[in-house]
Amino acid sequence: MLQDKTIAFLVAPEGVEQVELTEPWKAVKQAGGTPKLISTELGQIKAFNHLDKADTFAVDGTVEEVSAADFDGLVLPGGVANPDFLRTDPKAVRFVQDFFQGGKPVAAICHAPWTLIEADAVRDRQLTSWPSLQTDLRNAGANWVDEEVVVCDAGPNKLVTSRKPDDLKAFCQATVEVFGD
C-alpha cells in the first residue's frame, strides 16, 4: 500500500511515548513505506514508557534539514513531554503546518494534537485525543469526540487521530489506509 512513500515521524529529542512511535513505524514498514525519524536536533532521541526512560532511536534528519515536500505523510506520536516541546519550537511547528498547506495526510495520537493546535491546524476539524486535551482542542476550534480513531477530511488534507496506546491497532490501520490513498 505504501510502496515508494516516505513518511516523516516528528518527535522531540526526548519524551515521545515509545509504543506510539514504534507501532505506527512498524505498520508503515509492513505496508511497504519508508519511515524517517525527524527531530529538532541531530543524534538520537530518548523514548519513554509513560514516565520511565525507554530506548533511544537514531534521528534521520532535523526540521531544519528537511521539508514537507520530502515526504508523503506525517505521523505525530504522543507522550506528554514530546508535543509540549515541539509546540514551542517554531521550526517544528512550521514543518507541521507545511503538511497541511501541502494537502498531505497527517496522523496524530494521544497528546500529539497539542502540536496541531500550535500549528493552527484543528479549526473546524473533527478529531480525538487523550481526554485531557479536549478543552484545548475545543478552544482552538476543533470538534472533539471520544472515539478510538477519527479520520477527518474536512480541511486541506486528511487527518487521522486516536486517543491512546490502546487505540494503536485502529490508529495504525487508518493511518496506513489514508497514507495509501
N, C-alpha and C positions, 0 to 999 in steps of 0.2 A: 504493500500500500504506500510506503514512503520511499520507494526507490528514488535515488537522485535528489532527495530532500535533506537539507541540513537544518537542524533545529537548535536554536540557542536556548540554553538553560542559564538564566541570570541569577546569580547568588552573591551575597556579601562575603567578605573574607572569613567570617565565622557566624554561626547562629542558624544556619539552614537546618531544618528537620531532615535528617538523613534519609528516611524512608520516602519522604516527599520529593527527594532528588533521585534516589536510586530506582524506585519503581517506575516512574514515568520514563526515565532514561532507558531502562531495560525494555519497556514497551516500544519506544521509538526504535531501538536497535532491532528488536524482534520483528518489527514491521518493515525493516529494510532501510530505515533512515540513519542519518549520521548526527548524533548529538554532539554538541560542543559546549564546554563549560566556560561561561563568560562571567567575569567578576570586575570589581573596581581596582583590583591590584593583581599583579602577576604572582606566580608562585603556586601556593596551594591554599585551599580553603579548608576550614575545620567545620565539619558537620557535628550535629548534636542529636542525641536521642532524648528528646524533651529538654531537660536541664543538664544532662550528663554529656560530657565530651565523647565524640564518636570518632569516625575515621576522617582521614584527610584525602583530598582529591586534587589532582593537578588541574590548573587553570589553562585553558586553551587560548584565551585572549582576553583583553580588557575592553571595557566600553569605549576607551579612547582609541583602540586599535581597529575595532570592527564597526560595522554599521548594520542596521536592519536589512539593508539591501543584500547583505551576505547570507541571509537566512530565509527559510520558507515559513518559519513559525517561531514562537517564543513560549517557553514554559517558565513560570514563576513559582518555584516551590515555596513552602511556608516556613514555619518556625517563627517564634515571636520576634527575636532579635534581627533576623535576616531582612524582612521587608522594612522594619523600622530603620535599619541602617541605609538600605537602598533608597528610601524615600527622602533621605537627607542629602543624597549625592546628586547634584544637578545633571551630571553626565549619564548616570544610570536612569534617571527619570526621562531624560531626552531620548535615550535608547529605547525605552518602553514606548514613549509617545510616537516614535517613528514607525513602529509596527502598526499602530492604529491608523496613523496617517497614510501608511502604505497599503492599508487594507489586508494586512497579513494576520493570520489567526494567532490568538494568544490564549494560553491556558494558565489558570492561577488557582492554587489550593490553599485552604486554611487561612493564615494571616496575610498571604501574599496580596490580596486586594488593597491593603494599605498603600502599596506602591502604585496601584492603579488609581487610587484616589488622588495621590500627589501628581500623577500624570494627567489628571482631569479626563479620565477615560471611562468613568462609570455613569455619568449623567444620562438619564433616560434608558439605561440598560438594566436588564433583569439578571441578577446573579445571586450566588450564595457565598458563604464564607464560614469561618469559625464564628459561632454566635455572638461573641463579644464585639465583633466589628459591625454588627447590623446598624447601630445608631450612626456610626461614622459613615457608612455607605449610604444610608438614607439621607443624612445631612449633605452628602455630596451629590444627591440627585438620583441615586440608584433605587430600583425596586428590589429590595432584599427578600428572598424566600428561603425557607428552611427545607431544602431538598438535597438529595445525595449528589446530584450533578445537574447543572443547568448549562444549556447551550443557547446563547443569545446571538441573534443575527440582526438585531435592531440598531445597527450602527455601521460604521465603515468596514467592519471586519466581523469574524465570528469570535466569540468569547466563551470559553469553557471555564466553569468554576465548580469547585467542590468544597465541602465543609472541613474535612478532617482526614487523618490517615485511614480510618475505617471505610472511607469512600474511595480509596485509591483504585480498586478494581473498575468501578464505573468511570472514574476520572480518566484513567489510562485508556480505556476503551473509547470514550467520547473524544479524547484528545487525538488519538491515532485516526479515528474516523474523520474528524474535522480537518486535521493536517493533511489527510489523504485526498481531500476534495480538490 
